Amino acid sequence: MATSGSGFWKTMTGLVLIILPIVFFIFSLTIGTYSVNAGDVLQIIWYKLLGQTPPQTALTTNVVWMTRLPRVCAAAMVGAG
C-alpha cells in the first residue's frame, strides 16, 4: 500500500518540477517597464515560430522577441548550469 502512494507523489513531484519552470518562464516574459499580458506573449512566440507576423504592434513584438526572450533564455541556461 505504501508503494502505490509513493508512486503518486513521485509523479506529482515530477509534474510540478516540469510545469512550474514553464509557468515562471512565461511570467518572466510578461513583467517589465512595458507590460505585456501572457496571452500576447504566447501568441507572439507562436507566430514567430511559425514564421508569421504576430497581430500585436511591432513595439510589443520586439520587446518580447528581441529583448525579453533572449534574456529569459540566458537566465534559464545559467540557472540550469
CORRA-V793967 format. One record per backbone hydrogen bond with DSSP energy under -0.5 kcal/mol. NH is the residue of the N-H (numbers start at 1). CO is the residue of the C=O. Records with the same first field share a line. If there is no record, write none. Layout:
NH: CO ; CO
//
This chain:
5: 1
6: 2
7: 3
8: 4
9: 5
10: 6
11: 7
12: 8
13: 9
14: 10
15: 11
16: 12
17: 13
18: 14
19: 15
20: 16
22: 18
23: 19
24: 20
25: 21
26: 22
27: 23
28: 24
29: 25 ; 26
30: 26 ; 27
31: 27
35: 33
36: 30
41: 37
42: 38
43: 39
44: 40
45: 41
46: 42
47: 43
48: 44
49: 45
50: 46
51: 48
52: 47
54: 52
61: 57
62: 58
63: 59
64: 60
65: 61
66: 62
67: 62 ; 63
68: 63
69: 64
71: 67
72: 68
73: 69
74: 70
75: 71
76: 72
77: 73
78: 74
79: 75
80: 76
81: 77
//
